[in-house]
Amino acid sequence: MIGKIPKPGKSFGGCIEYNILKKDAAILYSDGVRIDKIAHTIDDFNMQRKMNPGLGQAVGHIALSWSPEDKEKLNDEKMVSIAKEYLQKMKIQDTQVLIVKHKDRAHPHIHIVYNRVNNNGKTIADNFQHLKNIKISKELTLKHGMHIGQGKQKVNRPQLKGIDKLKYELHDTIKAASKKVSNMVQLKHELAKQGIGMQFKYKSGTLEIQGISFSKGKYKFKGSEIDRSLSYGKLSKAIQEQVQQQQTQAKPAKLADQLRQVIDELQGKEPTIIHKEPQTSFLQEALQLFEQLPGGITPEPDDAYRRKKRKGEEQDQSHGISR
């Protein structure tokens, strides 16, 4: 299950009309509002918001989606039950709620409209909602045995529209570009060629980078909003690890292989590389290479050695004659 939370809105009329008038939409649950007519539903939400006139953005809206693989496990009652549990964990309680099911996508999904002015006229806080949403969605997915998504690779991209489509396009482009560069500055230049801006967020009064964002056209997103792997920390780490791996794979040939190549060239052979057995030391391997030279590795005696040896032999002979 995935929860999506748009920014709070100002118009209950627009939000409710969008959800109820959608083709094949069905109201699954309501609390504190009439549902016999759209006008009555809107009036009831607006009546309660007047208890807290200072709250401009009183419209709360959440979409809960499940994987197509979960269709057989879900009916209307199950979706409402999970939605209520979700709202309770999100601390969205004691307020007006409307739950509507849509059928315009291949995956099951519902929309929750709620009043951020609760039944007592108090404001329902929306701080840290996105972080809580991720945690709670994962908890409920595991609790109810729902399908766990395998990441963005399995998303049906042709069905995406608007901002969702743009986010996935940015994700794919940034991922592909990051494979071609060795640092973040190069990534910025590579993305600029494709019409994507990349901006760093610095710690106040310093040059320490704290975050990253990407922009295209009039839209701008934090890296983590596109995907958690595109936060500054994770993206820069991935590029560093990629560079280290490439450097490891590109290490020059070991000395023994270089010696083999020299020997082969001296002997007029095609260059070859010997691969030592696990228990063969480097010194042993090098000695084996030298042994393949003409005459082996036994050195020819030099002139000084020959003179010394001849003198010794002559002395031995003279001693033998005197005796």
RODO-471815 format. One record per residue (C-alpha): residue number from 1; z, x, y negated. Coordinates in steps of 0.1 Angstrom, whole numbers, plus 5000, padded with zeros to 4 digits. Layout:
<sites>
SITE     k     pz     px     py
SITE   NUM      Z      X      Y
...
</sites>
This chain:
<sites>
SITE     k     pz     px     py
SITE     1   5000   5000   5000
SITE     2   4992   5012   4965
SITE     3   5006   4998   4933
SITE     4   4986   5000   4901
SITE     5   5004   4994   4867
SITE     6   4982   4989   4836
SITE     7   4999   4993   4802
SITE     8   5019   4963   4791
SITE     9   4998   4937   4772
SITE    10   5003   4914   4743
SITE    11   4985   4883   4755
SITE    12   4997   4861   4783
SITE    13   4967   4839   4778
SITE    14   4941   4867   4785
SITE    15   4960   4881   4815
SITE    16   4966   4847   4832
SITE    17   4931   4835   4826
SITE    18   4917   4867   4841
SITE    19   4938   4864   4872
SITE    20   4936   4826   4878
SITE    21   4900   4820   4869
SITE    22   4887   4848   4891
SITE    23   4863   4835   4918
SITE    24   4882   4825   4949
SITE    25   4916   4834   4933
SITE    26   4946   4816   4948
SITE    27   4981   4813   4934
SITE    28   5006   4824   4961
SITE    29   5039   4822   4943
SITE    30   5054   4813   4909
SITE    31   5089   4814   4895
SITE    32   5099   4799   4862
SITE    33   5065   4787   4852
SITE    34   5044   4756   4859
SITE    35   5011   4761   4878
SITE    36   4995   4726   4876
SITE    37   4974   4737   4846
SITE    38   4966   4771   4832
SITE    39   4976   4760   4797
SITE    40   5011   4750   4810
SITE    41   5015   4784   4827
SITE    42   5006   4802   4795
SITE    43   5029   4780   4774
SITE    44   5058   4787   4797
SITE    45   5054   4825   4795
SITE    46   5050   4824   4757
SITE    47   5081   4801   4753
SITE    48   5103   4827   4770
SITE    49   5089   4856   4751
SITE    50   5101   4840   4719
SITE    51   5137   4848   4730
SITE    52   5129   4884   4721
SITE    53   5103   4883   4693
SITE    54   5106   4920   4686
SITE    55   5090   4929   4719
SITE    56   5053   4929   4711
SITE    57   5040   4940   4746
SITE    58   5058   4914   4767
SITE    59   5031   4910   4794
SITE    60   5039   4928   4826
SITE    61   5010   4932   4851
SITE    62   5010   4949   4885
SITE    63   4983   4950   4912
SITE    64   4993   4957   4948
SITE    65   4966   4967   4972
SITE    66   4965   4974   5010
SITE    67   4940   4992   5032
SITE    68   4912   4971   5049
SITE    69   4929   4983   5081
SITE    70   4959   4961   5072
SITE    71   4940   4928   5071
SITE    72   4952   4916   5105
SITE    73   4988   4923   5096
SITE    74   4988   4905   5063
SITE    75   4989   4868   5055
SITE    76   4998   4851   5023
SITE    77   5035   4848   5032
SITE    78   5037   4885   5042
SITE    79   5021   4896   5009
SITE    80   5045   4875   4988
SITE    81   5075   4888   5008
SITE    82   5064   4925   5002
SITE    83   5057   4917   4966
SITE    84   5092   4903   4961
SITE    85   5107   4933   4977
SITE    86   5087   4956   4955
SITE    87   5098   4938   4924
SITE    88   5134   4940   4934
SITE    89   5132   4977   4940
SITE    90   5114   4981   4907
SITE    91   5143   4962   4890
SITE    92   5120   4935   4878
SITE    93   5144   4906   4883
SITE    94   5156   4874   4867
SITE    95   5123   4867   4849
SITE    96   5092   4846   4852
SITE    97   5067   4857   4878
SITE    98   5032   4846   4889
SITE    99   5015   4861   4920
SITE   100   4978   4856   4925
SITE   101   4956   4867   4954
SITE   102   4920   4879   4947
SITE   103   4892   4882   4973
SITE   104   4866   4902   4952
SITE   105   4872   4934   4971
SITE   106   4870   4944   5008
SITE   107   4907   4953   5008
SITE   108   4936   4927   5005
SITE   109   4952   4928   4971
SITE   110   4973   4906   4948
SITE   111   4981   4906   4911
SITE   112   5016   4901   4897
SITE   113   5021   4888   4862
SITE   114   5057   4889   4849
SITE   115   5075   4884   4816
SITE   116   5091   4915   4802
SITE   117   5115   4892   4784
SITE   118   5139   4881   4811
SITE   119   5156   4848   4815
SITE   120   5185   4860   4792
SITE   121   5162   4872   4765
SITE   122   5167   4909   4774
SITE   123   5138   4934   4777
SITE   124   5128   4946   4811
SITE   125   5124   4984   4807
SITE   126   5091   5000   4817
SITE   127   5101   5037   4815
SITE   128   5093   5058   4845
SITE   129   5075   5029   4861
SITE   130   5046   5050   4874
SITE   131   5069   5074   4892
SITE   132   5090   5046   4907
SITE   133   5058   5028   4917
SITE   134   5046   5057   4938
SITE   135   5079   5062   4955
SITE   136   5085   5025   4963
SITE   137   5049   5019   4974
SITE   138   5052   5047   4999
SITE   139   5086   5034   5011
SITE   140   5073   4999   5017
SITE   141   5041   5011   5034
SITE   142   5062   5030   5059
SITE   143   5087   5002   5063
SITE   144   5062   4976   5071
SITE   145   5039   4998   5093
SITE   146   5010   4996   5070
SITE   147   4980   5020   5070
SITE   148   4986   5053   5051
SITE   149   4955   5063   5031
SITE   150   4938   5097   5039
SITE   151   4932   5106   5003
SITE   152   4902   5101   4979
SITE   153   4877   5112   5005
SITE   154   4878   5078   5022
SITE   155   4875   5057   4990
SITE   156   4844   5035   4988
SITE   157   4831   5049   4956
SITE   158   4801   5024   4951
SITE   159   4827   4996   4947
SITE   160   4845   5014   4919
SITE   161   4841   5002   4883
SITE   162   4852   5012   4848
SITE   163   4881   5037   4845
SITE   164   4886   5039   4882
SITE   165   4850   5050   4887
SITE   166   4854   5076   4859
SITE   167   4886   5090   4874
SITE   168   4869   5095   4908
SITE   169   4839   5111   4892
SITE   170   4862   5135   4873
SITE   171   4881   5142   4905
SITE   172   4850   5151   4924
SITE   173   4835   5172   4896
SITE   174   4867   5192   4889
SITE   175   4872   5199   4926
SITE   176   4837   5212   4930
SITE   177   4838   5233   4899
SITE   178   4872   5249   4909
SITE   179   4855   5263   4940
SITE   180   4832   5284   4918
SITE   181   4857   5300   4894
SITE   182   4884   5326   4896
SITE   183   4906   5314   4867
SITE   184   4914   5284   4845
SITE   185   4893   5297   4815
SITE   186   4862   5299   4837
SITE   187   4869   5264   4850
SITE   188   4870   5252   4814
SITE   189   4836   5267   4807
SITE   190   4822   5254   4839
SITE   191   4833   5218   4832
SITE   192   4820   5220   4796
SITE   193   4785   5225   4810
SITE   194   4789   5191   4827
SITE   195   4802   5173   4797
SITE   196   4839   5174   4807
SITE   197   4865   5186   4783
SITE   198   4896   5205   4795
SITE   199   4927   5208   4772
SITE   200   4959   5227   4778
SITE   201   4993   5214   4767
SITE   202   5016   5242   4754
SITE   203   5053   5243   4752
SITE   204   5064   5237   4717
SITE   205   5062   5269   4696
SITE   206   5049   5291   4724
SITE   207   5018   5299   4743
SITE   208   5033   5288   4776
SITE   209   5010   5262   4793
SITE   210   5029   5232   4805
SITE   211   5002   5208   4814
SITE   212   4965   5200   4814
SITE   213   4942   5171   4806
SITE   214   4905   5162   4811
SITE   215   4883   5142   4789
SITE   216   4848   5126   4791
SITE   217   4834   5105   4763
SITE   218   4862   5084   4747
SITE   219   4885   5087   4777
SITE   220   4912   5113   4783
SITE   221   4935   5117   4813
SITE   222   4963   5140   4823
SITE   223   4953   5160   4854
SITE   224   4981   5144   4875
SITE   225   4968   5109   4864
SITE   226   4934   5117   4881
SITE   227   4951   5132   4912
SITE   228   4983   5150   4918
SITE   229   4964   5180   4930
SITE   230   4949   5183   4895
SITE   231   4981   5190   4877
SITE   232   4981   5224   4859
SITE   233   5005   5240   4883
SITE   234   4988   5229   4915
SITE   235   4952   5235   4902
SITE   236   4959   5270   4890
SITE   237   4978   5278   4922
SITE   238   4948   5266   4943
SITE   239   4924   5288   4923
SITE   240   4947   5319   4927
SITE   241   4950   5314   4964
SITE   242   4912   5310   4967
SITE   243   4906   5343   4948
SITE   244   4931   5361   4970
SITE   245   4914   5348   5001
SITE   246   4880   5359   4989
SITE   247   4894   5394   4981
SITE   248   4909   5397   5016
SITE   249   4876   5388   5032
SITE   250   4857   5412   5011
SITE   251   4878   5443   5019
SITE   252   4856   5475   5024
SITE   253   4849   5487   5059
SITE   254   4877   5508   5073
SITE   255   4874   5546   5074
SITE   256   4867   5547   5111
SITE   257   4837   5524   5106
SITE   258   4825   5546   5078
SITE   259   4827   5577   5100
SITE   260   4807   5560   5127
SITE   261   4780   5551   5102
SITE   262   4778   5588   5090
SITE   263   4776   5601   5126
SITE   264   4749   5576   5135
SITE   265   4729   5586   5105
SITE   266   4732   5623   5114
SITE   267   4721   5616   5150
SITE   268   4692   5594   5138
SITE   269   4706   5563   5154
SITE   270   4708   5527   5140
SITE   271   4742   5523   5123
SITE   272   4768   5506   5145
SITE   273   4805   5498   5142
SITE   274   4830   5504   5169
SITE   275   4858   5480   5174
SITE   276   4890   5496   5186
SITE   277   4910   5481   5214
SITE   278   4944   5467   5204
SITE   279   4963   5497   5217
SITE   280   4940   5524   5203
SITE   281   4954   5542   5173
SITE   282   4932   5550   5143
SITE   283   4936   5588   5150
SITE   284   4924   5583   5185
SITE   285   4895   5564   5173
SITE   286   4885   5590   5148
SITE   287   4888   5617   5174
SITE   288   4865   5597   5197
SITE   289   4840   5596   5169
SITE   290   4840   5634   5164
SITE   291   4837   5640   5201
SITE   292   4803   5623   5199
SITE   293   4790   5651   5176
SITE   294   4767   5677   5193
SITE   295   4790   5702   5210
SITE   296   4821   5679   5208
SITE   297   4849   5688   5185
SITE   298   4855   5724   5199
SITE   299   4850   5747   5168
SITE   300   4829   5779   5170
SITE   301   4852   5810   5165
SITE   302   4847   5827   5131
SITE   303   4839   5864   5125
SITE   304   4875   5875   5117
SITE   305   4887   5859   5149
SITE   306   4860   5878   5169
SITE   307   4869   5912   5153
SITE   308   4906   5907   5160
SITE   309   4899   5897   5196
SITE   310   4876   5927   5202
SITE   311   4902   5951   5188
SITE   312   4928   5937   5211
SITE   313   4906   5941   5241
SITE   314   4898   5978   5232
SITE   315   4935   5986   5228
SITE   316   4942   5971   5262
SITE   317   4914   5993   5277
SITE   318   4928   6025   5261
SITE   319   4963   6018   5274
SITE   320   4949   6013   5309
SITE   321   4930   6047   5308
SITE   322   4961   6067   5297
SITE   323   4981   6054   5325
</sites>
